[in-house]
Amino acid sequence: MIGEVERVINTLVVLIYMVAMIVVGYFAGRASKRTAEDYYLMSREVRFILLMFTYLATLQSMVAFLAGTASYMTHGVAYLILPISQGMLMTFLTLLLGWRYREFAREHGILSQGELVYYRYGTKLGQIIVGVAGYLFNLAYIGIQVVGMAYILWVLGVMDYYVAVALIGGITLIYVLVGGLRAVVWSDFIQGLLMLLFFVVTGMFILIPLGGVLGILNLAVNYNPDLFRLPGPAKFYTDSVYITTYIILPLGLWLSPHLFIRHYFAKDRKSLIGIPAGILLSQAIMWVFIAPLLGFVAEAILGPVKQWPIPRADLAIPYLLMKFAPWWLIGPVLVGAVAAGMSTVDSQMLAEAQILIRDVIEPIIGRRFSDEEAIKYGRIIIIVTSVIAFIIALFPPPLLIDLMVGVAFAGFAQFFPALVLGAFIKRINKYGVVTGLIAGLGTVITIQIYQLIYKITPIGYFMGIHNGAWGLLVNIPLILIVSHLTRSKQ
Amino acid sequence: MEVFLPKRFKFLVVLGLILWTVGLLSFPFLKDFTIIGGIPSTLLYLWCLQIAMWIVAIFGIISWLRGGS
């Protein structure tokens, strides 16, 4: 257990990091050109290194830093299918379509994901559906990430829980409000570096004393051989769960609005490569070697989760650190974890404003806001959204939160036919897209509500199949059939 | 906006798709393991698959960069 002086020093380290983020936001805000395109997309001039770090920092959230290790502990080697599928699918989707999106977005002044649907198919309804779904699914994640970060700081005695929520939420809100995407990108650059650095340092401090890779694997195999075979220690990865998770999660992730719009602001062709480079680099550093080894060995070292002081699998890294690392490392590692969370939340906050303004409000009122209005209303939306997100996360209505979080990636995956298939199949039209979106999202949400009401677990999977796959099974045929039947109307 | 994609890139896309499909259909081989050089065979297999995919992805990126638009 760490003493009072050590606790104060760890708290100071975290506070210094937070102040640094405000400073970054301030200077980024000073460089702003006060146009909507600059506030939301940094004038579409983000270069390779910045794009790489903003993408990887946004992609790898709090979940990657702490819960990734926990997932390897719970599911064993099966969890490796996620980075494997993600890396390949997301890289080639970006190479095949990212440039087209970027050019199309420049041509039409597009800021959001739903606008692509509007300009490609000419449907405001489709645009609004994509906007509303994107907004709601992101909302719960913002709050939950802030609460997750605050919880870790509180558990490790760095600061009071409510103080941590207020600080993390408040500071992120301030630099996003002040600097827009410029602040997000520069803070992501720093946060991405800190996240990767401290993840590697964490791994080294824990893994080396345990005898390196072979020593750890020997320990893990003897402790629980189920870690190295399907369906894994939790018996979760059945054949159908494996297949549908492998397909749906990378699609849902790639189509998440806060990640998807990053294609729009690449400065040039070389800069766009920052996206796949960010995916591959963060995978190589975090997901494929260090996180699995930490996860495999966690219970062998610490005992079963239910015997831990606080029985939460995502506390594996902090508990391992307390056992193996010097006290002064706790603060910097917490900074890494908080950086991972804040760098995702800031992008989500900004994306929420883009979505609501461009995909919901403007199509409904029937006019485009001026630059001044877009920034002013965007800031109001960011504040209101953050307040809602923090309130529902602090006092969560369980059914609503479970619904929004459980459905998020399954829901984002429903944009696949409209945004990806539609880029290759020219005859897909607005009637097909609207029908497919309503049917796909409707299927996913209905199954999720049914599961929540009847307490059917695991949430997110129905009859062993990912809910997103059920949605696409309805969505894709409908989009093709309806587009075919209505081809004369288009 | 049509994008010119070089032949080598198209080949790498197909190769990437094949590797991705291999990963998709790998679950029967992951149901039990032996130890190879101190590493469980399932883990070794997935690590090899991952590294193969990274190599294809990196060549894909290079070849895409060489293509025009």
Contacts between the chains, C-beta under 8 A, distances in Angstrom:
chain1	res1	chain2	res2	distance
A	77	B	30	6.9
A	77	B	40	7.2
A	77	B	42	5.1
A	77	B	43	5.2
A	77	B	46	6.3
A	78	B	30	6.9
A	80	B	43	7.6
A	80	B	46	4.5
A	80	B	47	7.9
A	80	B	50	7.2
A	81	B	23	6.5
A	81	B	26	8.0
A	81	B	46	7.5
A	83	B	50	6.8
A	84	B	23	5.0
A	84	B	46	6.5
A	84	B	49	6.1
A	84	B	50	5.2
A	84	B	53	6.5
A	85	B	20	6.7
A	85	B	23	6.1
A	85	B	24	7.5
A	87	B	50	7.1
A	87	B	53	5.7
A	87	B	54	6.7
A	87	B	57	6.3
A	88	B	16	5.4
A	88	B	19	6.4
A	88	B	20	4.5
A	88	B	23	7.5
A	88	B	53	4.8
A	88	B	56	7.5
A	88	B	57	6.5
A	89	B	20	6.3
A	91	B	16	7.7
A	91	B	57	4.5
A	91	B	60	6.8
A	91	B	61	7.3
A	92	B	13	5.8
A	92	B	16	5.3
A	92	B	17	7.6
A	92	B	57	7.4
A	92	B	60	6.5
A	95	B	9	7.5
A	95	B	13	7.8
A	95	B	60	6.0
A	95	B	61	6.8
A	95	B	64	4.7
A	96	B	5	8.0
A	96	B	13	6.9
A	99	B	1	8.0
A	99	B	3	5.8
A	99	B	69	6.2
A	100	B	1	5.6
A	100	B	3	6.1
A	103	B	1	4.4
A	103	B	69	7.7
A	104	B	1	6.3
A	107	B	1	7.5
A	213	B	39	7.7
A	214	B	38	4.3
A	214	B	39	7.4
A	217	B	38	6.3
A	217	B	39	5.8
A	217	B	40	6.6
A	217	B	43	7.3
A	218	B	38	6.7
A	221	B	35	7.1
A	221	B	40	6.2
A	225	B	33	7.7
A	228	B	33	4.8
A	228	B	40	3.9
A	228	B	42	5.1
A	228	B	43	6.0
A	229	B	30	6.4
A	229	B	31	5.7
A	229	B	32	5.3
A	229	B	33	5.5
A	229	B	42	6.1
A	230	B	27	6.0
A	230	B	30	4.7
A	230	B	31	5.1
A	237	B	27	7.9
A	239	B	27	5.4
A	242	B	27	4.6
A	243	B	24	6.3
A	243	B	27	7.1
A	246	B	23	6.8
A	246	B	24	5.3
A	247	B	24	7.2
A	269	B	65	6.8
A	269	B	69	6.7
A	270	B	65	6.7
A	273	B	61	5.6
A	273	B	64	7.8
A	273	B	65	6.4
A	276	B	57	6.6
A	276	B	61	5.7
A	277	B	61	7.3
A	280	B	54	6.1
A	280	B	57	6.1
A	280	B	58	7.4
A	284	B	54	7.1
A	288	B	47	7.1
A	288	B	50	5.6
A	289	B	47	8.0
A	292	B	43	7.6
